[in-house]
Amino acid sequence: MTGTIAEEMERLLTERFAPTKLDIINDSAHHAGHSGDDGSGESHFTVVIEAAEFSDMNRLARQRAVIAALGDIVGERVHAVAIKASAPA
């Protein structure tokens, strides 16, 4: 895959959820030298996503859906992803 992990995450989440809001924040610099920092600059992320599909889901179900959409990225290619998933107001 060409591009950054953040770009891949954005593509996967956009295709899966058609979000009304999506921010992929690279937090890796805050974790430099800590556990899970592989030196790539792409080890820790925060995903802020809002999608209509989340309306009937609780917080845990939303997080599981996002993790599933990201495939092998979480836990295999990226050390940590914080997820803030919500439904439109």
LINUR-V595304 format. One line per field, one symbol per residue. psi: psi as a letter, one per 30 degrees, with the letter a starting at -180 (. if undefined). burial: b if it has 24 or more other ideal C-beta (glycine too) atoms within 12 Angstrom, else e. A space follows every 10 residues. Layout:
# LINUR-V595304
psi: ???
burial: ???
This chain:
# LINUR-V595304
psi: kkaleeeeee eeeeeefhlf kkkjkjgeff gkflkfjgff ghfklkkjkk keffegklee eeeeeeeeff bgekfefkek jkkjkllk.
burial: eeeebbebbb ebbeeebebe ebbbebbbee beeeeeeeee ebbbbbbbbb beebeeeeee ebeebbbebb eebbeebbbb bbbebbeee
